[in-house]
Amino acid sequence: MSNDPWTDPDPQPGDFDADLARLDPRYIAHHEGDPDATLLITVSVEGEDVRRLERIAEARGKTPGDVVAELLRDADQSAA
């Protein structure tokens, strides 16, 4: 199967293997991570979309961030 650099996800598996192989092991630390960690994503909304989002949030008694999160969950369920 050939890769299409215009449509395939980037980076591809193996893209950094050579770079990782050159790393000195004393500079590599393994961490289990924090299962309670969260990720904050900033969404940019402009113009009439800002007012529309504010109206939707107010009508639902939610914050604009909650409305965006609902949209993402609904879209994810529709795509499944």
N, CA, C and O atoms as CSV, one atom per row, in Angstrom:
chain,resi,resn,atom,element,x,y,z
A,1,MET,N,N,0.848,-1.168,0.000
A,1,MET,CA,C,0.000,0.000,0.000
A,1,MET,C,C,0.902,1.242,0.000
A,1,MET,O,O,1.840,1.325,0.793
A,2,SER,N,N,0.624,2.191,-0.872
A,2,SER,CA,C,1.448,3.388,-0.946
A,2,SER,C,C,0.868,4.491,-0.057
A,2,SER,O,O,-0.331,4.535,0.220
A,3,ASN,N,N,1.755,5.366,0.371
A,3,ASN,CA,C,1.339,6.497,1.204
A,3,ASN,C,C,1.067,7.705,0.323
A,3,ASN,O,O,1.778,7.941,-0.655
A,4,ASP,N,N,0.058,8.455,0.663
A,4,ASP,CA,C,-0.259,9.693,-0.033
A,4,ASP,C,C,-0.008,10.843,0.935
A,4,ASP,O,O,-0.788,11.037,1.868
A,5,PRO,N,N,1.063,11.609,0.737
A,5,PRO,CA,C,1.400,12.680,1.689
A,5,PRO,C,C,0.352,13.778,1.767
A,5,PRO,O,O,0.370,14.579,2.701
A,6,TRP,N,N,-0.560,13.830,0.803
A,6,TRP,CA,C,-1.585,14.871,0.815
A,6,TRP,C,C,-2.791,14.490,1.658
A,6,TRP,O,O,-3.484,15.368,2.173
A,7,THR,N,N,-3.053,13.195,1.808
A,7,THR,CA,C,-4.264,12.788,2.513
A,7,THR,C,C,-4.010,11.895,3.724
A,7,THR,O,O,-4.883,11.777,4.584
A,8,ASP,N,N,-2.846,11.265,3.815
A,8,ASP,CA,C,-2.555,10.384,4.947
A,8,ASP,C,C,-2.287,11.199,6.205
A,8,ASP,O,O,-1.792,12.324,6.122
A,9,PRO,N,N,-2.609,10.642,7.367
A,9,PRO,CA,C,-2.297,11.348,8.611
A,9,PRO,C,C,-0.799,11.568,8.731
A,9,PRO,O,O,-0.002,10.775,8.227
A,10,ASP,N,N,-0.429,12.623,9.385
A,10,ASP,CA,C,0.982,12.948,9.554
A,10,ASP,C,C,1.238,13.185,11.025
A,10,ASP,O,O,0.465,13.923,11.636
A,11,PRO,N,N,2.238,12.632,11.629
A,11,PRO,CA,C,3.261,11.754,11.074
A,11,PRO,C,C,2.771,10.316,10.940
A,11,PRO,O,O,1.792,9.918,11.571
A,12,GLN,N,N,3.455,9.563,10.126
A,12,GLN,CA,C,3.165,8.153,9.915
A,12,GLN,C,C,3.949,7.315,10.927
A,12,GLN,O,O,5.010,7.738,11.387
A,13,PRO,N,N,3.434,6.124,11.280
A,13,PRO,CA,C,4.210,5.235,12.144
A,13,PRO,C,C,5.584,4.979,11.519
A,13,PRO,O,O,5.700,4.685,10.329
A,14,GLY,N,N,6.604,5.098,12.343
A,14,GLY,CA,C,7.971,4.860,11.874
A,14,GLY,C,C,8.691,6.108,11.412
A,14,GLY,O,O,9.901,6.061,11.195
A,15,ASP,N,N,7.995,7.224,11.251
A,15,ASP,CA,C,8.633,8.442,10.756
A,15,ASP,C,C,9.809,8.892,11.617
A,15,ASP,O,O,10.768,9.466,11.100
A,16,PHE,N,N,9.747,8.641,12.913
A,16,PHE,CA,C,10.794,9.126,13.809
A,16,PHE,C,C,11.667,8.016,14.377
A,16,PHE,O,O,12.462,8.258,15.284
A,17,ASP,N,N,11.529,6.804,13.855
A,17,ASP,CA,C,12.292,5.672,14.394
A,17,ASP,C,C,13.793,5.924,14.363
A,17,ASP,O,O,14.476,5.653,15.350
A,18,ALA,N,N,14.322,6.433,13.263
A,18,ALA,CA,C,15.763,6.674,13.153
A,18,ALA,C,C,16.208,7.724,14.169
A,18,ALA,O,O,17.267,7.584,14.781
A,19,ASP,N,N,15.411,8.767,14.351
A,19,ASP,CA,C,15.752,9.809,15.325
A,19,ASP,C,C,15.738,9.250,16.743
A,19,ASP,O,O,16.624,9.552,17.542
A,20,LEU,N,N,14.739,8.441,17.051
A,20,LEU,CA,C,14.640,7.858,18.395
A,20,LEU,C,C,15.779,6.888,18.658
A,20,LEU,O,O,16.267,6.804,19.785
A,21,ALA,N,N,16.208,6.161,17.651
A,21,ALA,CA,C,17.305,5.201,17.816
A,21,ALA,C,C,18.613,5.912,18.135
A,21,ALA,O,O,19.482,5.327,18.781
A,22,ARG,N,N,18.776,7.159,17.699
A,22,ARG,CA,C,20.006,7.915,17.965
A,22,ARG,C,C,20.039,8.542,19.361
A,22,ARG,O,O,21.092,9.009,19.795
A,23,LEU,N,N,18.909,8.561,20.069
A,23,LEU,CA,C,18.876,9.175,21.398
A,23,LEU,C,C,19.676,8.358,22.396
A,23,LEU,O,O,19.633,7.128,22.394
A,24,ASP,N,N,20.395,9.053,23.235
A,24,ASP,CA,C,21.145,8.403,24.315
A,24,ASP,C,C,20.136,7.990,25.388
A,24,ASP,O,O,19.365,8.827,25.856
A,25,PRO,N,N,20.127,6.708,25.787
A,25,PRO,CA,C,19.146,6.229,26.776
A,25,PRO,C,C,19.152,7.005,28.092
A,25,PRO,O,O,18.129,7.043,28.776
A,26,ARG,N,N,20.268,7.623,28.465
A,26,ARG,CA,C,20.274,8.359,29.735
A,26,ARG,C,C,19.425,9.630,29.665
A,26,ARG,O,O,19.150,10.241,30.697
A,27,TYR,N,N,19.011,10.032,28.469
A,27,TYR,CA,C,18.154,11.206,28.325
A,27,TYR,C,C,16.682,10.835,28.165
A,27,TYR,O,O,15.841,11.694,27.901
A,28,ILE,N,N,16.385,9.576,28.324
A,28,ILE,CA,C,15.008,9.107,28.175
A,28,ILE,C,C,14.469,8.705,29.537
A,28,ILE,O,O,15.090,7.916,30.249
A,29,ALA,N,N,13.321,9.243,29.897
A,29,ALA,CA,C,12.674,8.898,31.162
A,29,ALA,C,C,11.266,8.402,30.861
A,29,ALA,O,O,10.544,9.002,30.066
A,30,HIS,N,N,10.889,7.319,31.492
A,30,HIS,CA,C,9.540,6.762,31.317
A,30,HIS,C,C,8.661,7.236,32.467
A,30,HIS,O,O,9.044,7.148,33.633
A,31,HIS,N,N,7.488,7.735,32.125
A,31,HIS,CA,C,6.537,8.192,33.135
A,31,HIS,C,C,5.191,7.528,32.867
A,31,HIS,O,O,4.748,7.443,31.722
A,32,GLU,N,N,4.558,7.067,33.914
A,32,GLU,CA,C,3.246,6.427,33.777
A,32,GLU,C,C,2.166,7.418,33.367
A,32,GLU,O,O,1.176,7.033,32.746
A,33,GLY,N,N,2.343,8.665,33.700
A,33,GLY,CA,C,1.324,9.656,33.379
A,33,GLY,C,C,0.354,9.834,34.528
A,33,GLY,O,O,0.463,9.167,35.557
A,34,ASP,N,N,-0.574,10.717,34.352
A,34,ASP,CA,C,-1.560,11.033,35.379
A,34,ASP,C,C,-2.946,10.695,34.835
A,34,ASP,O,O,-3.438,11.386,33.943
A,35,PRO,N,N,-3.587,9.644,35.357
A,35,PRO,CA,C,-4.903,9.266,34.840
A,35,PRO,C,C,-5.970,10.336,35.076
A,35,PRO,O,O,-7.033,10.297,34.456
A,36,ASP,N,N,-5.695,11.283,35.959
A,36,ASP,CA,C,-6.652,12.357,36.228
A,36,ASP,C,C,-6.351,13.622,35.422
A,36,ASP,O,O,-7.017,14.643,35.594
A,37,ALA,N,N,-5.366,13.553,34.559
A,37,ALA,CA,C,-4.981,14.726,33.772
A,37,ALA,C,C,-6.103,15.104,32.807
A,37,ALA,O,O,-6.898,14.257,32.400
A,38,THR,N,N,-6.154,16.364,32.453
A,38,THR,CA,C,-7.133,16.848,31.498
A,38,THR,C,C,-6.409,17.581,30.377
A,38,THR,O,O,-5.246,17.961,30.516
A,39,LEU,N,N,-7.100,17.772,29.283
A,39,LEU,CA,C,-6.563,18.479,28.133
A,39,LEU,C,C,-7.454,19.674,27.857
A,39,LEU,O,O,-8.676,19.543,27.792
A,40,LEU,N,N,-6.853,20.828,27.696
A,40,LEU,CA,C,-7.591,22.048,27.392
A,40,LEU,C,C,-7.330,22.401,25.938
A,40,LEU,O,O,-6.181,22.557,25.526
A,41,ILE,N,N,-8.400,22.525,25.161
A,41,ILE,CA,C,-8.288,22.907,23.759
A,41,ILE,C,C,-8.983,24.246,23.591
A,41,ILE,O,O,-10.126,24.416,24.014
A,42,THR,N,N,-8.296,25.191,22.977
A,42,THR,CA,C,-8.865,26.502,22.727
A,42,THR,C,C,-9.493,26.510,21.345
A,42,THR,O,O,-8.839,26.195,20.351
A,43,VAL,N,N,-10.764,26.873,21.292
A,43,VAL,CA,C,-11.498,26.920,20.031
A,43,VAL,C,C,-11.713,28.384,19.672
A,43,VAL,O,O,-12.135,29.182,20.509
A,44,SER,N,N,-11.423,28.728,18.438
A,44,SER,CA,C,-11.612,30.098,17.979
A,44,SER,C,C,-12.929,30.197,17.214
A,44,SER,O,O,-13.144,29.482,16.235
A,45,VAL,N,N,-13.804,31.086,17.667
A,45,VAL,CA,C,-15.094,31.318,17.009
A,45,VAL,C,C,-15.177,32.812,16.737
A,45,VAL,O,O,-14.836,33.624,17.597
A,46,GLU,N,N,-15.626,33.172,15.549
A,46,GLU,CA,C,-15.634,34.584,15.171
A,46,GLU,C,C,-17.002,35.027,14.660
A,46,GLU,O,O,-17.849,34.218,14.283
A,47,GLY,N,N,-17.177,36.332,14.665
A,47,GLY,CA,C,-18.344,36.952,14.045
A,47,GLY,C,C,-19.675,36.480,14.596
A,47,GLY,O,O,-19.853,36.336,15.806
A,48,GLU,N,N,-20.605,36.243,13.688
A,48,GLU,CA,C,-21.964,35.850,14.064
A,48,GLU,C,C,-21.965,34.516,14.803
A,48,GLU,O,O,-22.863,34.253,15.603
A,49,ASP,N,N,-20.964,33.669,14.541
A,49,ASP,CA,C,-20.893,32.382,15.234
A,49,ASP,C,C,-20.726,32.573,16.743
A,49,ASP,O,O,-21.222,31.764,17.526
A,50,VAL,N,N,-20.036,33.631,17.153
A,50,VAL,CA,C,-19.873,33.913,18.588
A,50,VAL,C,C,-21.231,34.203,19.204
A,50,VAL,O,O,-21.584,33.644,20.243
A,51,ARG,N,N,-21.982,35.071,18.564
A,51,ARG,CA,C,-23.311,35.430,19.094
A,51,ARG,C,C,-24.252,34.228,19.064
A,51,ARG,O,O,-25.054,34.037,19.979
A,52,ARG,N,N,-24.152,33.426,18.018
A,52,ARG,CA,C,-24.986,32.230,17.911
A,52,ARG,C,C,-24.666,31.264,19.047
A,52,ARG,O,O,-25.572,30.733,19.688
A,53,LEU,N,N,-23.381,31.038,19.296
A,53,LEU,CA,C,-22.966,30.137,20.380
A,53,LEU,C,C,-23.428,30.667,21.735
A,53,LEU,O,O,-23.877,29.893,22.581
A,54,GLU,N,N,-23.323,31.961,21.945
A,54,GLU,CA,C,-23.786,32.550,23.205
A,54,GLU,C,C,-25.285,32.370,23.377
A,54,GLU,O,O,-25.745,32.056,24.474
A,55,ARG,N,N,-26.059,32.565,22.306
A,55,ARG,CA,C,-27.514,32.393,22.386
A,55,ARG,C,C,-27.887,30.944,22.694
A,55,ARG,O,O,-28.762,30.686,23.520
A,56,ILE,N,N,-27.225,30.010,22.033
A,56,ILE,CA,C,-27.505,28.587,22.278
A,56,ILE,C,C,-27.177,28.233,23.722
A,56,ILE,O,O,-27.964,27.567,24.395
A,57,ALA,N,N,-26.012,28.680,24.201
A,57,ALA,CA,C,-25.598,28.372,25.566
A,57,ALA,C,C,-26.568,28.963,26.579
A,57,ALA,O,O,-26.944,28.295,27.542
A,58,GLU,N,N,-26.972,30.202,26.369
A,58,GLU,CA,C,-27.899,30.842,27.299
A,58,GLU,C,C,-29.245,30.120,27.310
A,58,GLU,O,O,-29.831,29.909,28.371
A,59,ALA,N,N,-29.728,29.745,26.138
A,59,ALA,CA,C,-31.014,29.055,26.045
A,59,ALA,C,C,-30.968,27.702,26.756
A,59,ALA,O,O,-31.978,27.252,27.297
A,60,ARG,N,N,-29.821,27.064,26.756
A,60,ARG,CA,C,-29.685,25.756,27.400
A,60,ARG,C,C,-29.231,25.856,28.856
A,60,ARG,O,O,-29.153,24.849,29.560
A,61,GLY,N,N,-28.931,27.087,29.305
A,61,GLY,CA,C,-28.447,27.257,30.672
A,61,GLY,C,C,-27.063,26.661,30.877
A,61,GLY,O,O,-26.748,26.152,31.952
A,62,LYS,N,N,-26.239,26.728,29.834
A,62,LYS,CA,C,-24.900,26.144,29.893
A,62,LYS,C,C,-23.873,27.170,29.470
A,62,LYS,O,O,-24.217,28.257,29.005
A,63,THR,N,N,-22.611,26.819,29.632
A,63,THR,CA,C,-21.540,27.679,29.148
A,63,THR,C,C,-21.289,27.369,27.669
A,63,THR,O,O,-21.625,26.282,27.198
A,64,PRO,N,N,-20.704,28.314,26.939
A,64,PRO,CA,C,-20.359,28.027,25.547
A,64,PRO,C,C,-19.447,26.794,25.424
A,64,PRO,O,O,-19.579,26.023,24.473
A,65,GLY,N,N,-18.543,26.608,26.362
A,65,GLY,CA,C,-17.674,25.437,26.331
A,65,GLY,C,C,-18.449,24.137,26.460
A,65,GLY,O,O,-18.118,23.143,25.813
A,66,ASP,N,N,-19.492,24.143,27.304
A,66,ASP,CA,C,-20.336,22.951,27.454
A,66,ASP,C,C,-21.080,22.640,26.157
A,66,ASP,O,O,-21.241,21.477,25.789
A,67,VAL,N,N,-21.532,23.690,25.466
A,67,VAL,CA,C,-22.250,23.501,24.209
A,67,VAL,C,C,-21.313,22.895,23.157
A,67,VAL,O,O,-21.705,21.985,22.426
A,68,VAL,N,N,-20.084,23.397,23.083
A,68,VAL,CA,C,-19.108,22.852,22.124
A,68,VAL,C,C,-18.801,21.393,22.463
A,68,VAL,O,O,-18.716,20.556,21.564
A,69,ALA,N,N,-18.634,21.084,23.743
A,69,ALA,CA,C,-18.362,19.702,24.153
A,69,ALA,C,C,-19.526,18.785,23.751
A,69,ALA,O,O,-19.298,17.667,23.291
A,70,GLU,N,N,-20.764,19.248,23.921
A,70,GLU,CA,C,-21.938,18.458,23.505
A,70,GLU,C,C,-21.924,18.218,21.997
A,70,GLU,O,O,-22.216,17.115,21.532
A,71,LEU,N,N,-21.584,19.259,21.240
A,71,LEU,CA,C,-21.515,19.113,19.790
A,71,LEU,C,C,-20.502,18.039,19.396
A,71,LEU,O,O,-20.760,17.230,18.505
A,72,LEU,N,N,-19.351,18.038,20.064
A,72,LEU,CA,C,-18.322,17.041,19.766
A,72,LEU,C,C,-18.796,15.642,20.107
A,72,LEU,O,O,-18.593,14.711,19.328
A,73,ARG,N,N,-19.432,15.481,21.273
A,73,ARG,CA,C,-19.932,14.156,21.666
A,73,ARG,C,C,-21.001,13.674,20.696
A,73,ARG,O,O,-20.996,12.510,20.295
A,74,ASP,N,N,-21.929,14.570,20.310
A,74,ASP,CA,C,-22.983,14.197,19.367
A,74,ASP,C,C,-22.398,13.818,18.006
A,74,ASP,O,O,-22.831,12.843,17.393
A,75,ALA,N,N,-21.420,14.583,17.536
A,75,ALA,CA,C,-20.792,14.284,16.240
A,75,ALA,C,C,-20.054,12.962,16.296
A,75,ALA,O,O,-20.067,12.202,15.328
A,76,ASP,N,N,-19.405,12.676,17.432
A,76,ASP,CA,C,-18.673,11.421,17.587
A,76,ASP,C,C,-19.628,10.240,17.558
A,76,ASP,O,O,-19.328,9.220,16.936
A,77,GLN,N,N,-20.776,10.359,18.223
A,77,GLN,CA,C,-21.770,9.277,18.222
A,77,GLN,C,C,-22.355,9.081,16.828
A,77,GLN,O,O,-22.617,7.950,16.419
A,78,SER,N,N,-22.562,10.177,16.094
A,78,SER,CA,C,-23.107,10.074,14.738
A,78,SER,C,C,-22.108,9.395,13.798
A,78,SER,O,O,-22.496,8.671,12.882
A,79,ALA,N,N,-20.835,9.635,14.037
A,79,ALA,CA,C,-19.794,9.069,13.160
A,79,ALA,C,C,-19.542,7.593,13.456
A,79,ALA,O,O,-19.002,6.878,12.612
A,80,ALA,N,N,-19.925,7.136,14.638
A,80,ALA,CA,C,-19.648,5.746,15.025
A,80,ALA,C,C,-20.534,4.756,14.326
A,80,ALA,O,O,-20.414,3.552,14.554
